[in-house]
Amino acid sequence: MFIRVSIRDNMSETLLKKDAPFSVPTLSDERERLSSLLRNRGHYYFRSDHIAYRADTLQRPQHVQLQVTPSPTMSNAAKRPFHIGNTRITVLKYNTRELTDSFKIRNMSMRWSGGGKRKPSLRLVAFYRYLYQKKGDLYCQDLHNLMQSKLSGMGVFSSVQINYVPRDTALRHGNYDAARFCDTLDVDIQCTLDKPYDSEFEAKITNKTNGLLGPGLSYSINKRNAFRGAETLTLGVNGSYEWQTGANMQGDNTGINSWELGGNLNLTYPRFIFFGNLWRRLSLRTQASTLFKLDTKWINRAGYYGSISAGARIKWTFQKGENIIHELTPIHLEYNHLLSTTERFDKLMTENPALYESLRDKLVPSLEYGFTWTSPKVKRHQDRISLFTKQAIQFQKYTAEYSHMIRLTAKSQLVLHGMLGFIWNYGDKTAPYADLFASGGANSIRAFGVRGIGPGSYHPANSSYSYLDQVGNLRFECNAEYRFPLVGNLFGAVFVDAGNVWLTKDDPARPGGRFSWENLGQELALGTGAGLRYDLEFLVIRFDLGIGIHAPYDTGKNGYYNMPSFGKSLGYHFAVGYPF
C-alpha cells in the first residue's frame, strides 16, 4: 500500500507524458526514477524490475494506455521500508588487517588495526561529520551515495565500503520472503587507510629568449591523516638558478647569478573550519575543505636587487556537484621586503616611481574569491570557465579564464583558450609586483620569453632583465591548440597564441604602455609553433617550439611580420603539464 501511495503522489514528475511518443527507453527511465524514489523512502530492497507495466493498445487507435503497478512477484522485503540501526566502523591500516582495539558509544562502535589502546588510527569525530543516516532514520539511497562520496573524498583512504546488514538472518542469506517482520538495517563501514606518506619531485631547465639559462628543482612531501582527523600536511621546497654568460653584474651580488629559493607549509582539512554547527548545512551537498598555508620566497636578481616575501592564508573550497567549485580566501596576508639593491636598480626606480611603488616594502592584506565551472563531460565538447577576484586595501584584481575542448577523434582535440585580467588601483596606489600581469612564456605566448612583451608597444633597451618593468594591470590572451597522437604515449601539437599586457594610465618611463583600442591590432603579439607531449597519464612532459610572427614593439622592420630574423623569433620551452 505504501508503494502505491508513493507512486501516485509523485506522478506529477513522471516521464510518461500524455500524447508523447511511445518509447521503450522512456519506460526504462521511468522504472529507474521510481526505484530511486522508493529507495530514498526506505525501500532498501526495491529494484527497478519491481515496477511492472500493463499496456492496452485496443481502447484507442495508435495510442497505448499504460498502467504503472508494482510487480506481483515482488518480495516481502522490497514492500516495506527499513530504518537505520546501529553503526559499526572498521578502520584498517594499509599494511595490516589485524584488529587491535575497539570501543562503543551508544549505538556506534569502532574497531581498528594499528594505533594504540584507545587511540584509533582515525578519530571517530572524522567520521561522525559524514554519518548522515542516524539510528531510527529511514534508509535513503541519496544519503548513502553522499556518505560514500564524502568518506572517499577525505583523501586518506585507499578504499571505502558501506554495507547494510539486516537484523534478520534470513535476509542476510537472501531469503527475502521468509523475513516478514525485520525493518532494521545496521550500517557497516569498512575503510582501509592509504599509505601515510607520498612525495613529488620535479626538475626542469629553463632557457629564456633573453639568454638566461638555468635549472629548477622542487620537492614536496605529504603526510596523510597527520593528526588522526583526516588532515593532510604538506611541506614543499623549491629553487631555481639562472646565469647569463657575459652579463654585466654589479653591486653586492657581483659574481652570483639570479636565483630563487622558496618553501611552503600547507595543512588541509577535508571539511569546513570555523563554521560551528553551520558546516553541516553548508557541506551536505558539497565536497568541502579548509586550507591553512604559509609560504616564503627568497629572490636574488643579479645586478639589481634581493628580496624576501612571506605569506599566510586561509582558504575554503567547496565543490557543488561535479562541475562547480567555489574558493573563498577570507584573509591573505603577504609581506614583501627588499634586502639589498644596486645603483643600477636604484636609478631605474628613480626613473619609474610606479615600478618602485609595486616593489617597495609593504604588507598587503586581501580577500579572494574564485569560481570554476566545468561543463558536464560529453562526447565531443567540454567547457571550463574560471573567475577569480582579489580585493586588497589598495587595489582590486579580476581575472576570467575560459577553455573549450572539441574532441575531433578518440585521441585528438582542438582546445580554445582565452584569458582576461584587470587590476583597478585606488588613487595613486598600485598593486604589489607579484600581482601585476605579465605575458610570454611556456603557458602564454610561447614565441616570446616570460615577461618578454609589453606593456603595449613598450620594449626596454636592455631586455636581459625584462622581468623588472614588462608588467601591466591589464592582460588579454587567446590561444588555439590542436593535439594529436603520434606513437604510443607521444602526442604532437600545433598552436597559435596572441596577447599582451597593458597599463591603464600613462607611464613616462614606459612609453607606449597604455591601452588603446586604436592600437590594439598592432599591439597584440602573435606567434605560432609546434610541440611534443609525452603523456604518462599521471604526468605530462611537454616541449614547445614557438615561432614569432608579430612583435608588438618596434623591431626595426616594417610590415606585420616584423621579427628581426627567423633564428631570433624562436622560443624554446620545456614544461610539465598542458598549458591550459
N, C-alpha and C positions, 0 to 999 in steps of 0.2 A: 504493500500500500504506500509506504514512504517513497519508494522509487517512482511510482506512477505520479504522485503529487509533485515530486521534484521535476519530473519531465514536463508535466503540464504547466507548472508555474514558470518555466523558462522557455516556453515555446516561442516567445517573442524574439528570442535570439537564435532561433532555428535557421539552418542553412537551406531548408526546404521551403522555398517561397512559392506561393500560388502563381500559376501560369509561367513559371520558369521552365526552361527546357529540362527534360528528364536526363539525369546524369548519374551513372554508377559511381564515379569518383566522389560526387557530392554526397551520395548515400554513405560512403565510407567515411568522409569527413564528418558527417553528422554523428555517426557512431562514435568517433573519437571525441567529439565535443561533449556528447552526453556521458561518455565514460569518464572524462576529466571532471565534469560537473559532479557526478556522483562520488568519485574518489576524493574530491575536495570536500564532500559532505560525510565522510566517514566510511564509505563502502570500499574498504581496502581490497577485497577480493573481487571487486567488479571489474570486468573486462569488456572491451568493445564488442566482442562476439556475443555478449549477453543482450544485445539490442537486436530485435527482430523487426522485419517489415512485412506488412500484408499489403499486397498490391491488387488493385481491381482495374482492369482496362475495358470493362464492358459497360459501365454506367454511363460514360461519356466518351464519344469517339475522339481518338487522338489525344486523350488525356489519361493520366494514371492517378487513381485515387489511392493514397498511401495512408497506412495506419502504423504508427510507431508504438511498439509494445515490448515489454521485457520478454526475453526468450523463455519458453516453457521449460527448457532444460537447465535453467539457472540453478546453481547450488544454493543451499540454505545459507552458507556463509556469505555469499555475494548479496543476499537480500537484505542484510541488516547492517547498520553502521557499527563501527568499532571505536572504542575510546582508548586513549593512551594510558598505559600503566606505569610501571617503574622504568627507569633508565639506567643502563649499565654501560660504562665507558671503559674500554681497554686500550691502553697505550703501550706499544711495543717499540723498543729501540731498534734501529736499523740492522743491528748485527746479532740480536738475540730475541728469542720468543719465550724465554723462561720468565714466568711471573714471579716477582719478588715481594710484593706487598699489595695491600688494598685497604680501603675504608668505605664506610657507608654513612650517608647523611639523609635522613628521612627516606624518600622514595628514590634516591640516587645512590649509586655505588660506582667506585672507580678502582681499577686494578692496573698495575703497570709492571714493566720489566726495567731493570736498571734503577738508577736513583737510589736514595737511601730510605731508611724507615721513616714513614710519614712524610717523605719528600718525593712526591711523584716526579717523573721526568717532565711533565707538563701540568701546571696547576689547574685545578678544576675550574677556577674563575675564567680561564681562557676558553673553556668550552661553554660555560653557563650562558655567556652572552648570545650564543647561537643556538641554544636549545629552544626553538620557537614552539615546540609541541610539549606542553606540560601535562602532568597527570590529570586525567579527567577530561581533557580536550578531545574532540572528535578528530580522528585521523584526517589529515589534509595532504593531498599529493603535492600541491604547490609549496607548502611549508617544508615538506620532505625534500623536494628538489632544492629549495633555497638553503636549507640547512646543509645539504651535501655541497652546494656551491661555496658557501661561506667557510666551511671547515677545510675544503680543498684549497681555497684562496688564502688561507693563513700563511702559506709558504713554508711550512715546517714539516709537512707530511709527504711521504712518497706514495701513500695510498690511504684512502678513506672509504670504509664500507659501513652503510647504515642498514641494519636488518630489523624487521618487526617480527617478534616471536609471540604467537598466540598462547594464551594460558592453557587452552585445551590441547592436550597431547594428540587428539585425533586430527586437529587441524595441522599440527606440526608434521604429521605423516601423510598429509594430502587427502584425508577422508573428510571432504567438505560437507557431506550430507549427514554424517554421524554427529557432528558438533552442532547442536541446536541451541545452546544457551551461552556459549562463550561470546563475550563482547569486548574483550580487553587484549591489547597488544603491548607487550613490553618492548622497549627500544634498546637495541644492542648496537653500540657504536664501536667499531674496531679501527684503530689508526696506527699506522707504522711511521715512526719518525724518520725523516730523511737524514742523510749524513750531516753532522753538525757543522762542518766547515766546507767551504769551496772558495776557490780563488781564481783570479783572472790576470793574465799578464799580456801586455800589448807593447810591441816595438814598431817603430816607424822611422823612416828617413824622409826629411823634408828638403826639397830643392825648390827655392823660390826664384821667380823671374828677376829679382833684384840681386841675384848672385849669392844669397845666403844659403848655406848648406849645413845640415846637421841632423843628429839622431834625436828621437824622443822615446821615452820609456814610461810606462805606467803599470802599477800593480795594485790590486785590491783583494782583500780577504773578507769573507762574510762569515759571521757566527750566527747560525740559526738557533732560535729558541734561547737567546742569550741569557735571559733571566727567568726562564721556565714559564713565560707568559706568551709564547709565540712571537717574541720580538726578534728582529734581525739587526745585528750590529755590524757595520761595515767600516773598515779602515782602508783608505786609499792613499797612495803617494804617486806623484808623477814628476817628471823632469824632462827638460829638453835643452839642447845646446846647439848654437849656430855660430859659424865662423865665416868670414869673408876674407879671402886672400888679398892682401894689399890694402885693406880698409884703413882709413886714417883715424886711428884711435888717439884719444887724449883724455886728460883728467885722471882721477884716482883709479879708474878701471883700465888703464893702459895695459896691454898685454893679455887682457881677459876678454873673450868674445861674449856675445849675448847668450844668456841662459835664463831658465825659469825653473823654480822648484815649488812644488805645491803639495798640499795634503788635505784630506777631509775625513771627518768622522760623522757617520750617519747612524741614527737609531730609528728604526721603523716599527711602528705598532700596526697590526692588521685590524685596526678599529679607530674610532674617534676618541680623542683625549680632550678633557676639559669640558665635555658637554653634559656631564652628570647623567640623569635619567633620560635626558632628551635624546641621547645617542641611539636608543633602541628604535624610536620612531624614525629618526633620520636614516639609519642604516638598514632598516628592514628590507628595503628593495634595492639597496646599493652595496657595492663592494667598497669598503671604506678603509683608509689607512691614515696614519699620522706620522709625519717625518720631522725629526729634530736633526739639524745639520749644522756643523761647524766646519769652516774651511779657511785656508790661508794660502797665500801665494807670494813668493819672493822673486822679484824680477830684476834682472840686470840688463840694460840696453847699452852695449858698449859704446863709449864715446858720448853718451847722453845722460842717462840717469839710472839710479837704482831705487826700487820702491818695494814696499810690502803692503799687502792688503789682507784683511781678515773679515770674515762674515759669519753671521748666525741667523738661522731662520727656523720657523715652524710652518709646516705646510700640511693642510688637509687635502686628501684626494678622495673623491667618491665617484664611482662608476655606476651609472644607472643603465641597466640593461647591458647589451653587448656593444653598443655603439656611441654612448655619450659619457664623456669624462669631464668632471669639474675639478679644478685645482685652485685652492684658496690659500694664500700665504698672508695671514693677518699681520705678521711682523717679520721684516727682513732688515737686519742691521748690517751695514757694510762700511768698513773704515779703511781709508787709503792714506798712506804716509810715504812721502819722498825721503829716502835715506840719504841720497847723495846726488849731486848734479855736476855737470861740466860747464865750462864757459860757453861752449857751443850751444848747449841746451838752454842756458840762461838767456843767451842772446835771442834764441828762437822764441822763448816765452815772452820776452820783452816786445818782440815784433808781433806776437799773436796772443793778445790778452784772453781771447775766448778759449784758446787751447790751454793756457795756463789755468784758467778757471776750472776746466774739467780734470786737470791733473793734480791740482794742489791738494794739501791735506784736508780731509773732510770726513765727517761721519754722516752717513745717509740712511735714515730710516724710511722704509717704504712698505706699501701694501700692494699685493699682486693677486691677479685672478686670471685663470686660464680655462678655456673651453675648447674641447676637441670633439668633433662629430665625425664618425666614420659610417658611411653608408653600409647597409647590410650586404654581406658577401653574395654577389650574384655572379652569373656565369661569365659575363663579358665586361662589366663595368664596376668600378669601385671609386668612391669619392672620399676625401678626407679634408675637413676644414678645421683649422686651429685659430683661435682668437685669444690673445694674451694682452693684459693691461698691467701696468705698473705705475703706481702713484706714490711719489715722494713729496717732501716738503717743497722742493724747488722745481719739480718737473713731473710731467705725465708721459708715459710711454705706451704706445699702442702698436701691436703687430697682428697681422692677419695672414694666414697661410692656407693655400688650397692646393690639393693634389687630386688628379683624376687619372685612374689607370684603366686602359682599354685592353682587354685580353684579345689579341688577334688570333693566337693559336693556344694550344695547351701550355707552351713554354715561351711564348713571345708576347711582349706587351709594348704598348705605346703609353708613356707616362707624361702627363702635362702637369706643370707646377707653376704656381705664382705666389709671390710674397710682397706684401706692402707693410711698411713700418713708418711711424711718425712719432716724434718727440716734441711735446709742447712745453716750453720753458716759462716759468713765472718771472716776468720782468726781465732783468738783465742776467738772471741766473742761468746756469747751463747744467746739463746732466753730467754725471761722472764719466770719465773717459771710457770705462768698461761698458757703459750703457749706450754709447753712441754707435751708430750703424757703420759698417764697413762692407765693401764689396770686393769680389775676386777670391779665388782660391778653389779648393777641391770640391766644396759644396755650394759654389756660387757661379761666377763667370769663370769657367775653367781655362780660358785662353789667357787669363791675367792672374798674377800672384795675389796673395792675401793683401788687402789694402793697396792694390795696385792701380786702382782707378778712383776718380772722384776726389773731392766733391765736384759734381758738374764737369766743367771743362778744365778745372784746375789740375796742374801737374807740377810737382816740385822740381826744381832744377837738379837736385841731387836726390834720386829715388832710392838710394841704398837703404835709407831708414824711413821709408814712406809710411810705416805704421804710425808715425807721430801725428801727421796732420791730414791724412787722407781718410777722414771720417766725416760723418754728417748726421743730421737729425731727421732726414727723410730718405727712405730707401724703397726702390721698386725693382723687382726682378721677375723674369719669366723664363721657363725652361721647357724644352721638349726632348725626350729621350726615347729611342727605340731600342729595346733589349731583345736579343735573340740567342738561341742556343748555338754552340759551336761543336764541342766534343765533350761528352760526359758532363761533368760539373762546370765546364768552362763556357762562359757566355760572352758574347760581344755586345757592343752598344755604339750607336752614333747619336750625337746630340747637337742641339743648338741652344745657346744661352744668350740672354740680353738683360741689361740692367745697369744701375749706377746708384750712387748716393748723392744727396744734395744738402745744401744749407737753406734754411727758411729766411735768413737775414744776410745782408751783405757783410762780408769779412774782407777788409782791405788786404789782409795777409794772404788770403786765398782767392784771388780774383777769378771770376767765372764760376764760383761755387754755388751761387744762389740759384734755386729752381726757377725755371721759366718755361711756360707752355710753348713759347715761340721756338725755343732751342731744344725742346725735348728730343726730337728725332735725331739731332746731331750729337746729343749728349748721352744717348744710350749706347753703351759698349756692346758690341756684338761679336760672338765667337762661335765656332763650331768645333767638331773634333770626333774622336772615336776612342773606345776604351775596351778593356777586358775585365771580366768579373769572374772570380773563382768562388763558386758558391758551395760552402761546406754545410749548408742548412743552418748550423748554429753560428756561422761566421762567414762574412763575405769580404774577400780581399780584392781591392779594386785598383786598377791603373788607368788613368785617363790622359790622353794627349789632346790638349786644347790648341786650336788654331785661330788666332785673332783675325778678324775681318775688318772691324772698325773700332778705332780708339776714340774716346770722347774728347781727347786733348789734341793739341797741335803737335804733329809728328814731323812737320816739315814737308809732307807730301800732300798733294791735292787729291780730290776725289773721295768717294765714300770709302773705298778700300785704301786706307792710309797707313798701313803698317810699314815701318821703315824697311824691313826685309822679311823674307819668309822665316829665316832662322830666328830672328828676334820676335816673331809673332807666336812662338810656341810656348806652351805651358805644360809642365810635367807634374803629375800628381799621383802619389801613392796614398791610399786611404783604406780604412776599414769601414764596411757598411755602404749601403747605397746613398747617393747624395740627397735623395728625397723620396 
